[in-house]
Amino acid sequence: MREAASKIVARDVLRVKLAEHKQHGRPIVFANGCFDALHVGHIRYLEGARREGDILLVGVNADSSVCNLKGSGRPVLNENARAQLVAALRCVDYVVLFAEPNVEALLEDLRPDVHAKGTDYTEDTVPERAVASRLGIRVAIVGDPKDHSTRELLDSIRKAPHA
């Protein structure tokens, strides 16, 4: 079993590794998210994504993009901590950090076979669906119903009585 930190890979190195997997006929699945305060919904999403292929690559939003997406006070954990938590999961093979507002550039650059999104999306609402379609990347909706959220988890922690 590889250490979590060794699964966090720069894009240029990742391109080489993914090409080797493709040469061996191993389907690559790409999933992404902020993963700020990892919770059970994240685990079920990533495990569902892994079932779509042999190699699971996870894009983790950089701190700047989390702040833009989620607002002030976020992320709670910095990008390196979030990447390492995701990389520590058994179902994850590689983690890459990205600062772009969406994953279109990563899809273009890394060319996975499958783009996995959570159940808060439908195939019609996936923001990168046009790019995925143009590149021949299958979109898969995976995970359990979206009844877990980091925002709700953080709110419950803030409201909990403190001793």
N, C-alpha and C positions, 0 to 999 in steps of 0.2 A: 504494500500500500504506500503510495507516494504521500509525502507531507503536503499539507495544504498549500504552503507558500510556493512549492514547485509547480502547482497547477495554474498559477497566475502568470500569464504569458503576454509578452508584447505582440502587437499585431504582425510585425515582420516575421518573428519566430513562429507565430501561430500559422501563418500562411503555409510555411514549409511543413509543419506537423500535419496540418489538415490535408495537404496534397498527398502525403504519404498514406494517410488513412484512406483517402479516396482511391488511391492506386490499389489498395487491398480490398476494395469493395465494401468498406465500412460506412454506412450512411451517417451523416453528420446532422445533428439537430442543434438549432440555435434557439435559446431562450434569453430573455432579458428582463431587467427590472432594477429598482433602487435597492431593494432588500435592506431597508433601514429598519432595524429591530426585527430580525428574522422571526417568523411565526409559522404556525402549522399550514396556513394557506400557501406560503412560499414552498414549503417542503412538498406538499401535494402537487403543486404546479410543476416543480422541477422533476419529481418522480414521474409524473405523467408525460413530461417532455422526453425524458430518457427512454420511455417505452416506445417512442416513435423512431428510434434508430440505435446505432451502436455507440456513438460518441456524442456526449452532451457538452456543448460549449455555451457558457453563460456570459452575456454582456452585463456588466454592472455599471450603472450610471455613476460618473464622477461627481464629486461634491458640488461643483458648479451647476451641473444639470439637475441634480436633486433639488437644490435651492430654487432654481427656476421653475421646476415642475411642482414642488410641494409647498413652497413659500418659506418665510423666515422661520428660523428655529430648526430647520431641517437641512441636512441630515442630522440625526442624533449621533450616529457613529460615522467616523470618517471613511473615505473610500477604501483605504487599505484594510481597515478592520472589516468592513462589509465584504470586500473581495475575499478575504481570508476565511470568513465564516461560510460563505457560499462554497469556496474551494474545499472546505473541510467535509462537505457532504459526500457520501460514498457515490451517489448517482452522478456527480459532476466530474468531468474529465479536464476541462479547461475553463479558465475565467479570464476575461479581457475587460479592462476599464475603457469607458468611452465618454466623451464630453459632449458629443453632438446632441441636439434636441430629440432626435429619433435614431433608429438603427438602420436607416436606408444605406448609409455609407458602409456600415459593417456588412450588410447583406451583399452589397456590390463587391466589396473587398474580399470577403471570406467565402462566399458562395456555398452556404450550407445546403443540404438536401431538403431540410424541413425547417420552417420558422414556426416555433411554438408560442402561442399566446394563451393567456389565462381566460377563464370563462366570463370575465367582465367584457370580453369582446365576442363578436360573431365574425364569421369570415368576411362579411361585408363591412365591418367597422374597423378591421385591423388597419392602422395608419399606413403601414408599408405594403399593403396588398398589391398595389400596382407594380411596385419594384419587384416584389416576390414573383408575381405572375410573369413579368417580362424576363426574369432570370430563370424561370422554370423551377422555382422553389415552392414546394407544397406548404400551405399554411395549415396548421393543426391547432385546434382549440382543445386545451388540456387542463386538468386539475379539477378540483371540486367546485361547487357553486361558490361564488364570491360573497361569502358571509364572514370573511376575516379581513381586517385591514390594519395596517400599521397605525393609521390615525386613531382608530378606535382603541387599539392596544395602548397607545401613548396617553389617550384621554383617560382610560381606566386607571392607569398608573398614577397620573396626576391627581385623580379624584380619590384614590385610596387613602384611608386614614393613616397618618404617620405617627408612629410611637415615639 
